[in-house]
Amino acid sequence: MRIHSVMVLAFSWLCAWMLLTISSAQAQDIEVLDRYFYGEMATSESENVRKKTNRIPNIPDKVCFGWVIAVKPADRLVKITEIFTLPAAPDNWGGVDDNPYSQTTTSSDRRIATTNRFMALKTGQLENSWCLAEGDSSGDHHIIVLNADQVLAEFQFEVYD
């Protein structure tokens, strides 16, 4: 009976230590070196043109947009949260609607998409992108990128007709 109690206590301490280690690693701030937002347009079957901008033309199936955050490389994973707010709900959230395995969830009014993703800092670059689809609204859009409570970047951009 005593050995079992000691083993349970040791196991409990080990689990607590592992949780604290994982939590403290996750809570570490990321050193941001640079950040930018871009638009990208398909010019042919195999070529895209990317440009730093905060004005995106609303051309479904031809135009994408995204962000890049350059960070100090480190040998660890971090959980990044992207909160993407639209001026109006889209007709659909491609790859998100009716997908229980999606890393993205939407608000009840479908205007806000929250994506949680683990990303490696080893390459020194964090990024994500979205593409316009039929039924996406024009207007002011907003993206916030977080590492726990640390705001890594905030992007405001306009999708225009």
C-alpha positions as CSV (number, residue, x, y, z in Angstrom):
1,M,0.0,0.0,0.0
2,R,2.8,2.4,0.8
3,I,4.7,1.8,-2.5
4,H,1.5,2.5,-4.4
5,S,1.0,5.9,-2.5
6,V,4.6,6.9,-3.2
7,M,4.2,6.0,-6.9
8,V,0.9,7.9,-7.1
9,L,2.6,10.9,-5.4
10,A,5.6,10.8,-7.7
11,F,3.4,10.4,-10.8
12,S,1.3,13.4,-9.6
13,W,4.4,15.5,-9.2
14,L,5.7,14.5,-12.7
15,C,2.4,15.4,-14.3
16,A,2.3,18.8,-12.5
17,W,5.9,19.5,-13.6
18,M,5.1,18.6,-17.2
19,L,2.0,20.8,-17.2
20,L,4.0,23.7,-15.7
21,T,6.7,23.2,-18.3
22,I,4.3,23.2,-21.2
23,S,2.3,26.2,-19.8
24,S,5.4,28.3,-19.2
25,A,6.8,27.5,-22.7
26,Q,3.5,28.5,-24.2
27,A,3.4,31.7,-22.2
28,Q,6.8,32.9,-23.3
29,D,6.7,36.1,-25.4
30,I,7.8,35.9,-29.0
31,E,10.3,38.5,-30.3
32,V,8.7,40.0,-33.4
33,L,11.2,41.4,-35.9
34,D,8.8,42.5,-38.7
35,R,5.3,42.1,-39.9
36,Y,3.4,42.8,-43.1
37,F,0.1,42.2,-44.8
38,Y,-0.2,41.4,-48.5
39,G,-2.6,40.8,-51.4
40,E,-1.9,38.1,-54.0
41,M,-3.5,37.8,-57.4
42,A,-3.3,34.8,-59.7
43,T,-2.0,36.1,-63.1
44,S,-1.9,32.7,-64.8
45,E,-2.3,29.0,-64.0
46,S,1.1,28.8,-62.4
47,E,2.0,32.4,-61.4
48,N,0.9,34.7,-58.6
49,V,1.8,38.3,-57.9
50,R,2.2,39.3,-54.2
51,K,2.2,42.9,-53.1
52,K,2.3,44.5,-49.6
53,T,-0.9,46.4,-49.3
54,N,-4.0,47.0,-47.1
55,R,-6.4,47.3,-50.1
56,I,-7.6,44.1,-51.6
57,P,-9.8,43.9,-54.8
58,N,-12.9,41.7,-54.4
59,I,-12.2,39.3,-57.2
60,P,-13.4,35.8,-56.1
61,D,-11.3,32.8,-56.9
62,K,-8.4,35.0,-58.2
63,V,-7.3,37.1,-55.1
64,C,-6.0,36.0,-51.8
65,F,-4.6,37.9,-48.9
66,G,-2.5,37.1,-45.8
67,W,0.0,38.1,-43.2
68,V,3.6,37.3,-42.4
69,I,5.3,37.8,-39.1
70,A,9.1,37.5,-38.9
71,V,10.2,36.4,-35.5
72,K,13.4,35.5,-33.7
73,P,13.9,31.8,-34.5
74,A,13.6,29.4,-31.6
75,D,13.4,25.7,-31.2
76,R,9.8,25.4,-29.9
77,L,6.2,25.3,-31.0
78,V,3.7,28.0,-30.0
79,K,-0.1,28.1,-30.2
80,I,-1.1,31.1,-32.4
81,T,-4.6,32.5,-32.4
82,E,-5.9,34.5,-35.3
83,I,-9.1,36.5,-34.9
84,F,-10.5,37.5,-38.3
85,T,-13.5,39.9,-38.3
86,L,-15.5,40.6,-41.5
87,P,-18.0,43.5,-42.1
88,A,-20.7,40.9,-42.9
89,A,-21.1,37.1,-42.8
90,P,-19.9,35.3,-45.9
91,D,-22.0,32.9,-47.9
92,N,-19.7,30.2,-46.6
93,W,-16.5,29.7,-44.7
94,G,-14.7,27.3,-47.1
95,G,-13.2,24.3,-45.3
96,V,-14.7,25.5,-42.0
97,D,-18.5,25.0,-42.4
98,D,-19.6,21.5,-41.4
99,N,-16.0,20.4,-40.7
100,P,-15.6,19.1,-37.1
101,Y,-11.8,18.8,-37.6
102,S,-11.2,22.4,-38.7
103,Q,-8.8,24.5,-36.7
104,T,-11.2,27.5,-37.3
105,T,-14.5,28.2,-35.5
106,T,-17.0,31.0,-36.3
107,S,-19.1,33.2,-34.1
108,S,-22.9,32.7,-34.0
109,D,-23.3,35.7,-36.4
110,R,-20.6,34.1,-38.7
111,R,-18.7,37.4,-39.0
112,I,-15.7,36.3,-36.8
113,A,-13.4,33.4,-37.5
114,T,-11.0,32.2,-34.8
115,T,-8.2,30.0,-35.8
116,N,-6.0,28.2,-33.3
117,R,-2.9,26.6,-34.8
118,F,0.5,25.3,-33.5
119,M,3.4,26.9,-35.4
120,A,7.1,26.3,-35.2
121,L,9.4,29.2,-34.5
122,K,12.4,27.4,-36.0
123,T,12.0,29.0,-39.5
124,G,11.6,32.5,-38.0
125,Q,8.3,33.1,-39.9
126,L,4.7,32.8,-39.0
127,E,2.0,33.2,-41.6
128,N,-1.6,32.6,-42.7
129,S,-3.7,33.4,-45.8
130,W,-7.3,33.5,-47.0
131,C,-8.7,33.6,-50.5
132,L,-11.8,35.5,-51.6
133,A,-14.8,33.5,-52.8
134,E,-18.2,34.3,-54.3
135,G,-20.4,36.0,-51.8
136,D,-17.6,37.5,-49.7
137,S,-18.4,41.1,-48.7
138,S,-16.4,44.2,-49.4
139,G,-15.6,46.7,-46.6
140,D,-13.3,47.0,-43.7
141,H,-11.7,43.7,-42.4
142,H,-9.6,43.2,-39.3
143,I,-7.2,40.5,-38.2
144,I,-5.5,40.2,-34.8
145,V,-2.7,37.5,-34.3
146,L,-2.0,36.4,-30.7
147,N,0.4,34.3,-28.8
148,A,-1.5,33.7,-25.6
149,D,-2.1,37.3,-24.3
150,Q,0.7,38.8,-26.5
151,V,-0.5,40.7,-29.6
152,L,1.9,39.8,-32.3
153,A,0.2,41.9,-35.0
154,E,-2.9,43.7,-35.9
155,F,-4.0,44.2,-39.6
156,Q,-6.8,46.4,-40.8
157,F,-7.5,46.2,-44.5
158,E,-10.2,47.1,-47.0
159,V,-11.7,44.7,-49.5
160,Y,-13.1,46.8,-52.3
161,D,-15.3,46.3,-55.4
